[in-house]
Amino acid sequence: MTRFVAFLRGINVGGHIVKKETLHAAFASLGFRKVFTYKQSGNVIFEAEVADTAELKLKIEEKLESTLGFSVPTVLRSMMYLRSIVEREPFKFPSIEGASLLVTLLPDPPPPVFGSLLPLTIPKSTAKVIGASGNEIYSVTHGGGEGALPNSFVESKLKMKATTRNMNIIKEIVEKFGK
């Protein structure tokens, strides 16, 4: 069994309100074990016998669309992979008062040229995209409504759906469910 986290894009925002119990039932009906939702219900932890993330992603997205009536782009990461992100400490600089450290999770790696453009300041803000590694992009925001900016900025630049989480949430998931 492999433990995964499904990061669901657009849950409990924009009128797409979904109860944790509904997500839990949908994942359990797919045969997944030890299903948990964490914080915002766009974070679903589960165990599966299948290790093929493309197959799992397709099953999850099809089930969620049939259950909820709308498309839910999903990004999967194994718990082992998330642990490696936390251990790598992608934000290796002194903490900045009021800053949020955000991880944008992509379904595929960004093109290599994207990394050569970094750091990038997101237009009309002080938020910055500061790094890229694997299928993740790292950003720093400074309050004032900047938290949602990295996701839409990255999606517009890379022409792919993504979802963003605070690094603290990823650390908490690994600490709580990564055993």
C-alpha positions as CSV (number, residue, x, y, z in Angstrom):
1,M,0.0,0.0,0.0
2,T,1.2,3.5,-0.9
3,R,0.0,6.6,1.0
4,F,-1.0,9.5,-1.3
5,V,-2.3,13.0,-0.9
6,A,-4.8,14.2,-3.5
7,F,-4.6,18.0,-3.7
8,L,-8.0,19.1,-5.2
9,R,-8.2,22.4,-7.1
10,G,-11.1,24.7,-6.5
11,I,-12.9,22.9,-3.6
12,N,-14.8,25.2,-1.2
13,V,-14.1,28.3,-3.3
14,G,-16.1,29.9,-6.1
15,G,-19.4,28.3,-5.0
16,H,-18.1,24.7,-5.1
17,I,-18.8,23.9,-1.5
18,V,-18.1,20.2,-0.7
19,K,-18.4,18.6,2.7
20,K,-15.6,16.5,4.0
21,E,-17.9,13.5,4.4
22,T,-18.8,13.7,0.7
23,L,-15.1,13.6,-0.3
24,H,-14.4,10.8,2.2
25,A,-17.3,8.7,0.8
26,A,-16.1,9.3,-2.8
27,F,-12.6,8.2,-2.1
28,A,-13.7,5.2,0.0
29,S,-16.0,4.1,-2.8
30,L,-12.9,3.8,-5.1
31,G,-11.5,1.2,-2.7
32,F,-9.0,3.5,-1.1
33,R,-8.1,2.8,2.5
34,K,-7.4,5.1,5.5
35,V,-9.1,8.1,3.9
36,F,-8.8,11.4,5.7
37,T,-9.4,15.0,4.7
38,Y,-7.2,17.7,6.2
39,K,-8.0,21.3,7.0
40,Q,-9.6,22.6,3.8
41,S,-11.2,19.6,2.3
42,G,-9.1,20.0,-0.8
43,N,-6.5,17.8,0.9
44,V,-7.4,14.1,0.9
45,I,-5.0,11.5,2.3
46,F,-5.5,7.9,1.4
47,E,-3.8,4.6,0.8
48,A,-4.0,2.6,-2.5
49,E,-2.6,-0.6,-3.8
50,V,-2.2,0.9,-7.3
51,A,1.0,3.0,-7.6
52,D,0.3,4.4,-11.1
53,T,-0.5,8.0,-10.3
54,A,-1.9,8.7,-13.8
55,E,-4.4,5.9,-13.3
56,L,-5.3,7.0,-9.8
57,K,-5.7,10.7,-10.9
58,L,-8.1,9.7,-13.7
59,K,-10.2,7.5,-11.4
60,I,-10.4,10.3,-8.8
61,E,-11.3,13.0,-11.2
62,E,-14.0,10.9,-12.9
63,K,-15.5,9.9,-9.5
64,L,-15.5,13.5,-8.2
65,E,-17.1,14.8,-11.4
66,S,-19.8,12.2,-11.3
67,T,-20.4,12.8,-7.6
68,L,-20.1,16.6,-7.4
69,G,-21.3,17.6,-10.9
70,F,-18.3,19.6,-11.8
71,S,-14.7,19.0,-12.8
72,V,-12.1,18.9,-10.0
73,P,-8.5,19.0,-11.3
74,T,-6.4,16.8,-9.0
75,V,-2.7,16.7,-8.3
76,L,-1.4,13.6,-6.6
77,R,1.8,13.2,-4.5
78,S,3.0,10.2,-2.6
79,M,3.6,10.8,1.1
80,M,7.2,9.8,0.5
81,Y,7.6,12.5,-2.2
82,L,6.0,15.2,0.1
83,R,8.4,14.2,2.8
84,S,11.3,14.7,0.4
85,I,10.1,18.3,-0.3
86,V,9.9,19.0,3.5
87,E,13.3,17.6,4.1
88,R,14.8,19.5,1.1
89,E,13.6,22.8,2.8
90,P,13.0,24.7,-0.4
91,F,12.6,28.0,1.5
92,K,16.2,28.2,2.9
93,F,16.3,31.8,4.0
94,P,15.4,33.7,7.3
95,S,11.7,33.9,7.8
96,I,10.2,37.2,6.7
97,E,7.6,38.8,9.0
98,G,4.2,38.4,7.5
99,A,5.3,36.3,4.6
100,S,3.6,33.1,3.4
101,L,5.7,30.4,1.7
102,L,3.6,28.7,-0.9
103,V,4.1,25.6,-3.0
104,T,2.3,25.3,-6.3
105,L,1.8,21.7,-7.2
106,L,1.8,21.0,-11.0
107,P,0.7,17.8,-12.8
108,D,3.8,17.9,-15.0
109,P,7.2,19.6,-14.7
110,P,7.4,23.2,-16.0
111,P,9.5,23.7,-19.1
112,P,13.2,24.1,-18.2
113,V,13.2,27.7,-19.5
114,F,10.7,28.7,-16.8
115,G,13.4,28.1,-14.1
116,S,15.8,30.4,-15.9
117,L,13.3,33.2,-15.7
118,L,13.1,33.1,-11.9
119,P,12.7,35.0,-9.6
120,L,9.6,36.7,-11.1
121,T,7.5,39.3,-9.4
122,I,3.9,38.7,-9.9
123,P,2.4,41.8,-11.6
124,K,0.7,44.4,-9.4
125,S,2.0,42.8,-6.2
126,T,5.0,42.2,-4.1
127,A,4.6,38.4,-4.4
128,K,7.4,36.5,-6.0
129,V,7.9,33.2,-7.7
130,I,11.3,32.3,-6.4
131,G,12.0,28.7,-7.5
132,A,11.1,25.6,-9.3
133,S,12.0,22.0,-8.6
134,G,10.5,18.8,-10.0
135,N,6.7,19.4,-10.4
136,E,6.6,22.2,-7.9
137,I,7.0,26.0,-8.0
138,Y,7.8,28.0,-4.9
139,S,6.5,31.5,-4.1
140,V,6.6,34.1,-1.3
141,T,3.6,36.4,-0.7
142,H,3.3,39.2,1.8
143,G,-0.4,39.3,2.8
144,G,-2.9,41.9,1.5
145,G,-4.7,39.3,-0.6
146,E,-1.6,38.0,-2.4
147,G,-2.2,34.4,-1.4
148,A,-4.2,33.4,-4.5
149,L,-1.8,35.1,-6.9
150,P,0.8,32.5,-7.4
151,N,-1.6,29.8,-8.6
152,S,-3.3,32.0,-11.3
153,F,0.0,33.5,-12.3
154,V,1.7,30.0,-12.7
155,E,-1.3,28.6,-14.6
156,S,-1.3,31.6,-17.0
157,K,2.4,31.3,-17.7
158,L,2.5,27.5,-18.0
159,K,-0.9,26.8,-19.5
160,M,-1.7,24.0,-17.1
161,K,-4.0,23.6,-14.1
162,A,-2.2,23.7,-10.7
163,T,-3.1,24.0,-7.1
164,T,-1.2,25.9,-4.4
165,R,-0.8,25.1,-0.7
166,N,1.0,26.9,2.1
167,M,4.3,25.1,3.0
168,N,3.0,24.9,6.6
169,I,0.1,22.7,5.5
170,I,2.4,20.4,3.6
171,K,4.6,20.1,6.7
172,E,1.5,19.4,8.9
173,I,0.3,16.7,6.5
174,V,3.6,15.0,6.5
175,E,3.9,15.2,10.3
176,K,0.4,13.9,10.9
177,F,-0.1,11.3,8.2
178,G,3.4,10.5,7.0
179,K,4.1,7.7,9.4
